[in-house]
Amino acid sequence: MTELFALSRDRFSEFVSHLGEVAILSMRTARALFRRPFESTEILRQMESLGVRSLGIVAVTSIFIGMVMTVQFAFGLRRFGGVEYIPRVIVLSFSRELAPTLTAVIVGGRIGSGMAAEVGSMNVTEQVDAIRALGADPIKKLVLPRVVASILVMPMLSVFALALGTIGAIIICSLQFNISPELFIRSSLDSIKVSDVVSGLVKTPFFGYIIAICGCYFGLQTTGGTEGVGQSTTRTVVVVSIAILIADFLLTKLLITFGIG
């Protein structure tokens, strides 16, 4: 029992230590944002790497999630004679939760692990130390462009996921439940509000920040060669997924409290 308590205490201390280090990294990144020169070229390169190259996985995931959700909701609503409510439920679910959160979890695993592997490889090969030796700031050169790019890219990917998820739902409704695309769109627009879309999009910059800061943090903490890089990428995927879900709950409660959600 004593050993279990000591292990739990050590794990909690390690968790608090990680939170403190992430907070320090976040503050250093925020300060680097206002120092010249502005890394615009690197930010654009990171946006292309993080956003454009993620369109494929977002497209496939969103279309099939839209199809699956349509079939599942239709199966449940058919019992109560509410098949005509499928468009409203699907679009509302996608705009408020599925598009921003599911996209962040799926894309976050890819983006975060990529950042951890890239920065971690630079760290174990002493490239980060070389940047410091040349008088440059690794936070400004490596972390800032990735954080800014991720924050800017996530809202775009969320809108893309919402559009393709809706298209997937329209296809299934048209082929299987005799709901025409015109009726689907008209019914959706009658039920959805601007606040529903805004409440989903508002969360995405926070998700982007979480993905980038976690990926860069574990990358900068990498030691032990290629084995350490593998451990950092694994930790990043796990932490990013859990952190996004926790942040989603907290942000949802906050938005509802202020009447936005």
VOZAVO-249076 format. One record per residue (C-alpha): residue in one letter; x negated, y negated, z. Coordinates in nm, 2 decimals. Layout:
<atoms>
atom type A&east X&north Y&up Z
...
</atoms>
This chain:
<atoms>
atom type M&east 0.00&north 0.00&up 0.00
atom type T&east -0.29&north -0.23&up 0.09
atom type E&east -0.46&north -0.16&up -0.25
atom type L&east -0.13&north -0.23&up -0.43
atom type F&east -0.09&north -0.56&up -0.26
atom type A&east -0.45&north -0.65&up -0.33
atom type L&east -0.41&north -0.56&up -0.70
atom type S&east -0.09&north -0.77&up -0.72
atom type R&east -0.26&north -1.06&up -0.56
atom type D&east -0.55&north -1.04&up -0.80
atom type R&east -0.32&north -1.02&up -1.10
atom type F&east -0.13&north -1.32&up -0.97
atom type S&east -0.45&north -1.52&up -0.92
atom type E&east -0.56&north -1.43&up -1.27
atom type F&east -0.23&north -1.54&up -1.41
atom type V&east -0.24&north -1.88&up -1.23
atom type S&east -0.60&north -1.92&up -1.35
atom type H&east -0.50&north -1.86&up -1.71
atom type L&east -0.22&north -2.11&up -1.68
atom type G&east -0.46&north -2.37&up -1.54
atom type E&east -0.71&north -2.32&up -1.82
atom type V&east -0.43&north -2.34&up -2.08
atom type A&east -0.31&north -2.66&up -1.93
atom type I&east -0.67&north -2.80&up -1.94
atom type L&east -0.71&north -2.69&up -2.30
atom type S&east -0.37&north -2.86&up -2.38
atom type M&east -0.48&north -3.19&up -2.22
atom type R&east -0.82&north -3.19&up -2.41
atom type T&east -0.63&north -3.12&up -2.73
atom type A&east -0.39&north -3.41&up -2.67
atom type R&east -0.69&north -3.64&up -2.60
atom type A&east -0.87&north -3.52&up -2.92
atom type L&east -0.56&north -3.62&up -3.12
atom type F&east -0.63&north -3.99&up -3.07
atom type R&east -1.00&north -3.97&up -3.15
atom type R&east -1.14&north -4.04&up -3.50
atom type P&east -1.19&north -3.89&up -3.75
atom type F&east -0.85&north -3.74&up -3.79
atom type E&east -0.88&north -3.39&up -3.92
atom type S&east -0.62&north -3.43&up -4.20
atom type T&east -0.79&north -3.20&up -4.45
atom type E&east -0.82&north -2.92&up -4.20
atom type I&east -0.46&north -2.96&up -4.08
atom type L&east -0.34&north -2.93&up -4.44
atom type R&east -0.55&north -2.62&up -4.49
atom type Q&east -0.41&north -2.47&up -4.17
atom type M&east -0.05&north -2.55&up -4.27
atom type E&east -0.11&north -2.37&up -4.60
atom type S&east -0.26&north -2.07&up -4.41
atom type L&east 0.00&north -2.06&up -4.14
atom type G&east 0.31&north -2.17&up -4.34
atom type V&east 0.29&north -2.07&up -4.70
atom type R&east 0.14&north -1.73&up -4.63
atom type S&east 0.41&north -1.66&up -4.38
atom type L&east 0.70&north -1.71&up -4.62
atom type G&east 0.70&north -1.35&up -4.74
atom type I&east 0.75&north -1.20&up -4.40
atom type V&east 1.00&north -1.47&up -4.30
atom type A&east 1.20&north -1.41&up -4.62
atom type V&east 1.22&north -1.03&up -4.59
atom type T&east 1.30&north -1.04&up -4.21
atom type S&east 1.56&north -1.31&up -4.24
atom type I&east 1.75&north -1.15&up -4.53
atom type F&east 1.77&north -0.81&up -4.37
atom type I&east 1.85&north -0.95&up -4.03
atom type G&east 2.14&north -1.14&up -4.19
atom type M&east 2.26&north -0.82&up -4.36
atom type V&east 2.24&north -0.62&up -4.04
atom type M&east 2.41&north -0.88&up -3.82
atom type T&east 2.69&north -0.91&up -4.08
atom type V&east 2.75&north -0.53&up -4.07
atom type Q&east 2.74&north -0.52&up -3.69
atom type F&east 2.97&north -0.82&up -3.63
atom type A&east 3.21&north -0.69&up -3.90
atom type F&east 3.22&north -0.35&up -3.72
atom type G&east 3.31&north -0.53&up -3.39
atom type L&east 3.55&north -0.79&up -3.53
atom type R&east 3.74&north -0.55&up -3.74
atom type R&east 3.89&north -0.39&up -3.43
atom type F&east 4.06&north -0.72&up -3.34
atom type G&east 4.15&north -0.81&up -3.70
atom type G&east 3.90&north -1.09&up -3.70
atom type V&east 3.69&north -1.01&up -4.01
atom type E&east 3.75&north -1.36&up -4.15
atom type Y&east 3.55&north -1.50&up -3.85
atom type I&east 3.23&north -1.32&up -3.97
atom type P&east 3.09&north -1.63&up -4.16
atom type R&east 3.14&north -1.85&up -3.86
atom type V&east 2.97&north -1.61&up -3.61
atom type I&east 2.68&north -1.53&up -3.84
atom type V&east 2.59&north -1.89&up -3.93
atom type L&east 2.64&north -2.01&up -3.57
atom type S&east 2.41&north -1.73&up -3.44
atom type F&east 2.14&north -1.80&up -3.70
atom type S&east 2.14&north -2.17&up -3.66
atom type R&east 2.13&north -2.17&up -3.28
atom type E&east 1.91&north -1.87&up -3.19
atom type L&east 1.82&north -1.62&up -3.46
atom type A&east 1.65&north -1.84&up -3.71
atom type P&east 1.42&north -2.04&up -3.47
atom type T&east 1.35&north -1.77&up -3.21
atom type L&east 1.33&north -1.46&up -3.42
atom type T&east 1.11&north -1.65&up -3.67
atom type A&east 0.88&north -1.77&up -3.39
atom type V&east 0.84&north -1.42&up -3.24
atom type I&east 0.77&north -1.25&up -3.58
atom type V&east 0.56&north -1.52&up -3.73
atom type G&east 0.40&north -1.59&up -3.40
atom type G&east 0.25&north -1.25&up -3.38
atom type R&east 0.09&north -1.30&up -3.72
atom type I&east -0.02&north -1.66&up -3.67
atom type G&east -0.14&north -1.62&up -3.31
atom type S&east -0.34&north -1.30&up -3.37
atom type G&east -0.50&north -1.46&up -3.68
atom type M&east -0.61&north -1.76&up -3.48
atom type A&east -0.74&north -1.55&up -3.19
atom type A&east -0.93&north -1.33&up -3.44
atom type E&east -1.08&north -1.62&up -3.63
atom type V&east -1.17&north -1.84&up -3.33
atom type G&east -1.28&north -1.53&up -3.13
atom type S&east -1.52&north -1.42&up -3.42
atom type M&east -1.67&north -1.77&up -3.42
atom type N&east -1.71&north -1.76&up -3.05
atom type V&east -1.89&north -1.42&up -3.03
atom type T&east -2.12&north -1.51&up -3.32
atom type E&east -2.21&north -1.84&up -3.14
atom type Q&east -2.06&north -2.06&up -3.41
atom type V&east -1.87&north -2.25&up -3.14
atom type D&east -2.19&north -2.31&up -2.95
atom type A&east -2.34&north -2.44&up -3.28
atom type I&east -2.06&north -2.69&up -3.31
atom type R&east -2.14&north -2.82&up -2.96
atom type A&east -2.51&north -2.83&up -3.04
atom type L&east -2.44&north -3.05&up -3.34
atom type G&east -2.26&north -3.30&up -3.11
atom type A&east -1.91&north -3.22&up -3.23
atom type D&east -1.61&north -3.12&up -3.02
atom type P&east -1.49&north -2.76&up -3.08
atom type I&east -1.15&north -2.86&up -2.94
atom type K&east -1.11&north -3.12&up -3.21
atom type K&east -1.26&north -2.91&up -3.49
atom type L&east -1.09&north -2.58&up -3.41
atom type V&east -0.80&north -2.62&up -3.18
atom type L&east -0.64&north -2.95&up -3.28
atom type P&east -0.58&north -2.87&up -3.65
atom type R&east -0.42&north -2.54&up -3.56
atom type V&east -0.20&north -2.68&up -3.30
atom type V&east -0.08&north -2.97&up -3.51
atom type A&east -0.03&north -2.74&up -3.82
atom type S&east 0.17&north -2.49&up -3.62
atom type I&east 0.39&north -2.76&up -3.47
atom type L&east 0.47&north -2.90&up -3.81
atom type V&east 0.51&north -2.56&up -3.99
atom type M&east 0.76&north -2.39&up -3.75
atom type P&east 1.06&north -2.62&up -3.82
atom type M&east 1.01&north -2.56&up -4.19
atom type L&east 1.00&north -2.19&up -4.15
atom type S&east 1.30&north -2.20&up -3.93
atom type V&east 1.51&north -2.38&up -4.19
atom type F&east 1.38&north -2.13&up -4.45
atom type A&east 1.49&north -1.84&up -4.23
atom type L&east 1.83&north -2.00&up -4.18
atom type A&east 1.89&north -2.03&up -4.55
atom type L&east 1.78&north -1.68&up -4.64
atom type G&east 1.96&north -1.52&up -4.35
atom type T&east 2.28&north -1.69&up -4.46
atom type I&east 2.22&north -1.56&up -4.82
atom type G&east 2.18&north -1.21&up -4.68
atom type A&east 2.51&north -1.24&up -4.50
atom type I&east 2.68&north -1.38&up -4.81
atom type I&east 2.56&north -1.08&up -5.01
atom type I&east 2.70&north -0.83&up -4.77
atom type C&east 3.03&north -1.02&up -4.71
atom type S&east 3.08&north -1.05&up -5.09
atom type L&east 3.00&north -0.68&up -5.17
atom type Q&east 3.15&north -0.50&up -4.87
atom type F&east 3.42&north -0.72&up -4.70
atom type N&east 3.57&north -0.91&up -5.00
atom type I&east 3.47&north -1.25&up -4.86
atom type S&east 3.37&north -1.47&up -5.15
atom type P&east 3.06&north -1.69&up -5.13
atom type E&east 3.29&north -2.00&up -5.16
atom type L&east 3.50&north -1.89&up -4.87
atom type F&east 3.19&north -1.80&up -4.66
atom type I&east 3.04&north -2.14&up -4.71
atom type R&east 3.36&north -2.33&up -4.65
atom type S&east 3.44&north -2.13&up -4.33
atom type S&east 3.08&north -2.18&up -4.21
atom type L&east 3.09&north -2.56&up -4.27
atom type D&east 3.42&north -2.59&up -4.09
atom type S&east 3.29&north -2.43&up -3.77
atom type I&east 2.93&north -2.54&up -3.75
atom type K&east 2.82&north -2.88&up -3.61
atom type V&east 2.51&north -3.08&up -3.66
atom type S&east 2.43&north -3.03&up -3.29
atom type D&east 2.42&north -2.65&up -3.35
atom type V&east 2.14&north -2.69&up -3.61
atom type V&east 1.96&north -2.95&up -3.41
atom type S&east 1.96&north -2.74&up -3.09
atom type G&east 1.78&north -2.47&up -3.28
atom type L&east 1.53&north -2.69&up -3.47
atom type V&east 1.44&north -2.88&up -3.15
atom type K&east 1.29&north -2.57&up -3.00
atom type T&east 1.06&north -2.49&up -3.30
atom type P&east 0.78&north -2.74&up -3.23
atom type F&east 0.75&north -2.60&up -2.88
atom type F&east 0.73&north -2.25&up -3.02
atom type G&east 0.46&north -2.37&up -3.26
atom type Y&east 0.26&north -2.52&up -2.98
atom type I&east 0.29&north -2.20&up -2.77
atom type I&east 0.17&north -1.99&up -3.06
atom type A&east -0.13&north -2.21&up -3.15
atom type I&east -0.25&north -2.29&up -2.80
atom type C&east -0.23&north -1.92&up -2.69
atom type G&east -0.41&north -1.80&up -3.00
atom type C&east -0.69&north -2.06&up -2.97
atom type Y&east -0.72&north -2.01&up -2.59
atom type F&east -0.77&north -1.63&up -2.62
atom type G&east -1.00&north -1.69&up -2.91
atom type L&east -1.22&north -1.92&up -2.71
atom type Q&east -1.22&north -1.67&up -2.42
atom type T&east -1.34&north -1.39&up -2.64
atom type T&east -1.66&north -1.20&up -2.54
atom type G&east -1.81&north -0.87&up -2.62
atom type G&east -1.83&north -0.86&up -2.99
atom type T&east -1.58&north -0.69&up -3.22
atom type E&east -1.42&north -0.50&up -2.93
atom type G&east -1.35&north -0.83&up -2.75
atom type V&east -1.20&north -0.98&up -3.07
atom type G&east -0.96&north -0.68&up -3.08
atom type Q&east -0.86&north -0.73&up -2.72
atom type S&east -0.80&north -1.10&up -2.77
atom type T&east -0.57&north -1.04&up -3.07
atom type T&east -0.37&north -0.78&up -2.87
atom type R&east -0.33&north -1.01&up -2.57
atom type T&east -0.23&north -1.30&up -2.80
atom type V&east 0.06&north -1.10&up -2.96
atom type V&east 0.19&north -0.99&up -2.62
atom type V&east 0.16&north -1.33&up -2.45
atom type V&east 0.30&north -1.53&up -2.74
atom type S&east 0.61&north -1.30&up -2.77
atom type I&east 0.69&north -1.32&up -2.40
atom type A&east 0.61&north -1.69&up -2.37
atom type I&east 0.84&north -1.77&up -2.67
atom type L&east 1.13&north -1.58&up -2.51
atom type I&east 1.08&north -1.75&up -2.17
atom type A&east 1.05&north -2.09&up -2.34
atom type D&east 1.37&north -2.02&up -2.54
atom type F&east 1.57&north -1.96&up -2.23
atom type L&east 1.43&north -2.27&up -2.05
atom type L&east 1.48&north -2.50&up -2.36
atom type T&east 1.83&north -2.37&up -2.41
atom type K&east 1.93&north -2.45&up -2.05
atom type L&east 1.77&north -2.79&up -2.08
atom type L&east 1.94&north -2.87&up -2.41
atom type I&east 2.28&north -2.76&up -2.27
atom type T&east 2.22&north -2.97&up -1.96
atom type F&east 2.16&north -3.28&up -2.17
atom type G&east 2.46&north -3.20&up -2.40
atom type I&east 2.25&north -3.12&up -2.71
atom type G&east 2.29&north -2.74&up -2.71
</atoms>
